[in-house]
Amino acid sequence: MTTRGILSIGTSGFGGRSLVGRAVALAAGFVLAIGAITLVVTKASAQAPPPSSPGGSSMRWGMGREDGELWLMIRASNLAPEQQTKVRTILSSHRTATRPIVDQLRQAQQELGAKLLSPGPLQTSDVQPQLARINQLREQLAQDSAQTALEVRAVLTPEQLARVAKTRERLRQLHEEMRQLIQPGRPTQP
């Protein structure tokens, strides 16, 4: 049997692709999947802080989706100048304290990505130490985020807190309206 004959064994039912063609397609799909996983795992915290603006937008730097409540407290409360100073001090202090943790998290995510793309077989147990480290660092960041929010909350007046609560509820309503426009068949959530 010729080489061409060996490579074309079993082509029926696979669109006429040879064994080598199917293997190449499978390998390409695997590489794309691993690349996508690595991109998702390693994307966090890679941006530099934006420059300060007169409106105080620099106070939002470093806040991800999990810090939405903190951002809402800052933006919706209409802080007085002395409150802005206190909040900036709180955020700066926590940013300085968490920077090493963010760097360690980035490093752990990069190590996980490298391991996922390394040659040879890989089991869940092989990446478990990196996953445990990533989870530990994320937990530390979540704890600090909650502490930051509590400290900022302590700066606000009862009237400001009421304004924040009202704004939060309105944002929830708007989000629900947008979801209904995009997915009209789904039931409304409370």
Number of C-alpha atoms within 10 A of each C-alpha: 5 6 7 9 9 12 14 15 12 12 14 10 7 10 8 12 17 19 16 13 14 15 12 12 13 12 12 12 12 12 13 12 12 15 15 11 14 20 14 12 16 18 12 13 14 11 9 8 11 12 9 12 9 6 7 13 12 14 22 20 17 18 16 13 7 11 16 13 16 20 19 16 22 23 16 17 20 14 18 10 9 10 16 17 12 16 23 17 14 16 22 14 12 16 19 10 12 17 14 11 16 20 14 15 23 20 15 22 23 18 16 22 21 12 16 19 15 10 8 7 7 12 8 8 9 13 15 12 13 20 16 12 15 20 14 13 19 15 12 14 18 14 12 16 21 15 13 20 21 12 16 22 18 12 16 20 13 11 10 18 17 14 16 21 17 13 17 16 12 12 13 13 13 12 12 15 14 12 13 14 10 10 10 11 8 9 8 10 5 6
